[in-house]
């Protein structure tokens, strides 16, 4: 009987253990689907602040009607109401059900401008049709067809349009469309950017309404002397070629100028900054001074910024500010979502500029005469983004790395630099959607221990509503294997602290040794490691496969001050690869790391970092996987490259030393190269020249080409899945001892 009881208890114990066993992923596809479960709900989608910032609209999928509907929420009352669901709505003069991709609000919050039938061109732009919907009479009218961009005027009476390289305006009262420019040709166009401006200055619409709806300021491009990049598509019976004018390092740039159109008289005036030589016009801003436009001029080397104010009636100008730097002057940041670093609030004749002149990015306050009134923020940390400016109480709301370079926190401060306050109480990485009147904001945040939270706050410090707590994420983790992100740091041999993250294998055993994957990007002004929740299904799959996944904030990364960020200037690759190698050496000291089986992999700049590290530190990583990699910076576009490498005529040796081909004969490990023939960002020419150099050096590499793809090679879900399977198979083959 005792023996029976022991066996019975043992059986129950086994059943209990089995019942508590967490699910693992059957395959990569299943693992990738876990990403959405680990991310949780994102809160309101497509938020637009309306009624001057007193409400916000958002889109929500109605499961019953199977449609997206537009709703509004009033933070002061908690009232949520339906604004638009499109029920029964047809395209004008057709029986076709109305559909749209996006929309914008009129200033009166009573009209919507819908974008429909979108056909993509580049990363941020495409051709669309536009329709205006009235909330009062529920009518839908055609505003523009086949337009690259369209925008309602601030007073809601007109729609500005760019089509075919010319500017137009549609007047609702007269129901007439008027062409404002007529000089577009094959190489000259108005109101939209060329490829390199759109890609590297981060905007798609190359024109702006004035606040009083009197004028449209627009860019004109002449790219007749810009060299052509040819992309080959091998689909079909005969291959086809796409030709795009893209200036590479040292090439002629498009000629650019700013025009201002009077929409009533149709008069056009050109604003001449009087600058000589090659320069960029990356931004223009309407000021609070009537008829006055601010224009940024950036020299080709991007280390000298001038700000001019123009009178758009007579074209007269005055130089207001100039900023020079020994490296580059930053005017935006793609990676941290910063579109502007200069701000012109309404109602005051002052502007604000985020500069790193002190060694850290801080906010500076100027008047319209260009006089520096005061430095607003001050400290050994970087301001990241200005979110709102309230001229009535003279308060600026901004995010910074003051609490930690691994976090973005919200602060407020007075114009004169007094009364700094931290407004976001929770640790972690925060993203904010601010109302234009600076009364409310939506805070979306997470930390390594906290899944994504979404909250509505007012700027008086009160949380109005917990929108999402994502308790479902914790429920999912209770039933599925999960490896959280861990943060750690180490000090390099030259005394620099580097922050890192690590994801350990499922069922981690500290007494075992595991292979390591250093998954990196590493490009200047980017940022990789944050105190944020880990939700990547791909990383979880690799953890299930028994890998340690590591990332590092290498030198060149943003939010650590200028010295840390700008050490890479004139010498891309050197310090990034040094820090990746240093990270590997540190990891090799950990008892659970298999130092003989380490891989490095990345895409785009991460691909460059992978190849450059494999070649310049050949004894560190056994395996490298490089997707869409830059190889020679002379083959990349000029705005990005010359910002960080300087002009070729000034830094020829630096370009040679940053060229991976220079070190082709040093390859020792296994290298997998992936690229697409249709990559308009990093041209496949880079990969072909590397293969030639490796072949000439008697070195072999593995190659995968995906002809229809774009940057990153994947062109649909199946291709993305296949590429990741190729990654995994390559890692398993060469890091797990299956093939040496």
Secondary structure, DSSP 8 states (H G I E B T S, - for coil): -HHHHHHHHHHHHHHHHHHH--B--SSHHHHHHHHHHHH----SEEEEEEGGGTEEEEEEEETTTTEEEEEEEETTTTEEEEEE--TT-B-TTSSSB---SEEEE-TTSSEEEEEEEEEE-SSS-EEEEEEEEETTT--EEEEEEEESEEEE-TTSSEEEEEETTEEEEEETTTTEEEE------SSEEESB--HHHHHHH--SB-EEE-TTSSEEEEEEEE-TTS-EEEEEE--SSS-EEEEEE--BTTS---EEEEEEEETTT--EEEE-----SSEE---EEE-SSTTEEEEEEEETTS-EEEEEEEETTT--EEEEEEEE-SS---S-BTTTTB--SEE--TTSSEEEEEE-TTSS-EEEEEETT--EEEE---SSS-EEEEEEEETTTTEEEEEESSS-TT-BEEEEEETTS---EE---S-SEEEEEE-TTSSEEEEEEEETTEEEEEEEEETTS-EEEEEE--HHHHHHHHHB----EEEEEEE-TTS-EEEEEEE--TT--TTS-EEEEEE----TT-----S-----HHHHHHHHTT-EEEEE--TT-SSS-HHHHHTTTT-TTHHHHHHHHHHHHHHTTSTTEEEEEEEEEEETHHHHHHHHHHHHSTTT-SEEEEES----GGGSBHHHHHHHH--TTT-HHHHHHT-GGGGGGG--SEEEEEE-TT-SSS-THHHHHHHHHHHHTT---EEEE-TT--TTS--SHHHHHHHHHHHHHHHHHHHSSS--
